Amino acid sequence: MPAQERTSPTATAPARPAGTGGPRWRALLESRWQVRLEEVTELSLAYHGAAAAAPGGGGNRTGQQEIQALLRRATVARRKLADVEEALGRLSTGDFGRCEQCGWAIPSGLLAVIPETRYCPRCDAAPPRADSVAGRRP
């Protein structure tokens, strides 16, 4: 390796996934955060409105099923919002775009479609490890 390359700051700095820094990813994640927040808000309001309108908590079976469906949808929406918030945290710490399991770079094409993704395609396709919680890898 030439002396110039050995002394350059990029030669000693840890490799960062190509193109995962900067305002492009922050803008994309913040836009997704806003959409997810609105979804959580709407579903939560719908759930609480339906639950309050149910007669005496005992309501009919169809009404209770609808309320439970709204609750499940709100819970999923909250998890998606948390995933985006975690991705924003990884962006701030410089870990965005790196697989949380193997450490390899996540392809930028995948990040463009699902910027909150935490795993590279190879690790995401692997069966969850025994120490994972609720299907999420550590």
Contacts in CASP RR format, 6 or more apart in sequence:
PFRMAT RR
TARGET T0000
AUTHOR 0000-0000-0000
METHOD contacts of the structure
MODEL  1
MPAQERTSPTATAPARPAGTGGPRWRALLESRWQVRLEEVTELSLAYHGA
AAAAPGGGGNRTGQQEIQALLRRATVARRKLADVEEALGRLSTGDFGRCE
QCGWAIPSGLLAVIPETRYCPRCDAAPPRADSVAGRRP
1 11 0 8 1.000
5 11 0 8 1.000
16 94 0 8 1.000
16 98 0 8 1.000
17 96 0 8 1.000
17 97 0 8 1.000
17 98 0 8 1.000
17 105 0 8 1.000
17 106 0 8 1.000
17 108 0 8 1.000
18 105 0 8 1.000
18 108 0 8 1.000
19 108 0 8 1.000
20 91 0 8 1.000
20 94 0 8 1.000
20 96 0 8 1.000
20 97 0 8 1.000
20 98 0 8 1.000
20 105 0 8 1.000
20 108 0 8 1.000
20 111 0 8 1.000
21 91 0 8 1.000
21 94 0 8 1.000
21 96 0 8 1.000
25 91 0 8 1.000
25 96 0 8 1.000
25 111 0 8 1.000
25 115 0 8 1.000
26 88 0 8 1.000
26 91 0 8 1.000
28 112 0 8 1.000
28 115 0 8 1.000
29 84 0 8 1.000
29 87 0 8 1.000
29 88 0 8 1.000
29 91 0 8 1.000
29 115 0 8 1.000
29 116 0 8 1.000
30 88 0 8 1.000
32 84 0 8 1.000
32 115 0 8 1.000
32 116 0 8 1.000
33 81 0 8 1.000
33 84 0 8 1.000
33 85 0 8 1.000
33 88 0 8 1.000
36 77 0 8 1.000
36 80 0 8 1.000
36 81 0 8 1.000
36 84 0 8 1.000
37 81 0 8 1.000
39 77 0 8 1.000
39 80 0 8 1.000
39 81 0 8 1.000
40 74 0 8 1.000
40 77 0 8 1.000
40 78 0 8 1.000
40 81 0 8 1.000
43 70 0 8 1.000
43 73 0 8 1.000
43 74 0 8 1.000
43 77 0 8 1.000
44 74 0 8 1.000
46 70 0 8 1.000
46 74 0 8 1.000
47 67 0 8 1.000
47 70 0 8 1.000
47 71 0 8 1.000
47 74 0 8 1.000
50 63 0 8 1.000
50 66 0 8 1.000
50 67 0 8 1.000
50 70 0 8 1.000
51 57 0 8 1.000
51 67 0 8 1.000
54 63 0 8 1.000
54 64 0 8 1.000
54 67 0 8 1.000
58 64 0 8 1.000
80 116 0 8 1.000
83 116 0 8 1.000
83 118 0 8 1.000
84 115 0 8 1.000
84 116 0 8 1.000
86 116 0 8 1.000
86 118 0 8 1.000
87 96 0 8 1.000
87 115 0 8 1.000
87 116 0 8 1.000
87 117 0 8 1.000
87 118 0 8 1.000
89 95 0 8 1.000
89 96 0 8 1.000
90 96 0 8 1.000
90 97 0 8 1.000
90 98 0 8 1.000
97 105 0 8 1.000
97 106 0 8 1.000
97 111 0 8 1.000
98 104 0 8 1.000
98 105 0 8 1.000
98 106 0 8 1.000
99 105 0 8 1.000
99 106 0 8 1.000
99 118 0 8 1.000
99 119 0 8 1.000
99 120 0 8 1.000
99 123 0 8 1.000
100 118 0 8 1.000
100 119 0 8 1.000
100 137 0 8 1.000
100 138 0 8 1.000
101 119 0 8 1.000
101 120 0 8 1.000
101 123 0 8 1.000
101 126 0 8 1.000
101 137 0 8 1.000
102 120 0 8 1.000
102 122 0 8 1.000
102 123 0 8 1.000
103 120 0 8 1.000
104 120 0 8 1.000
104 122 0 8 1.000
105 120 0 8 1.000
106 117 0 8 1.000
106 119 0 8 1.000
106 120 0 8 1.000
107 120 0 8 1.000
107 121 0 8 1.000
110 117 0 8 1.000
110 121 0 8 1.000
111 117 0 8 1.000
117 124 0 8 1.000
118 137 0 8 1.000
119 137 0 8 1.000
123 137 0 8 1.000
128 135 0 8 1.000
128 136 0 8 1.000
128 137 0 8 1.000
129 137 0 8 1.000
129 138 0 8 1.000
131 138 0 8 1.000
132 138 0 8 1.000
END
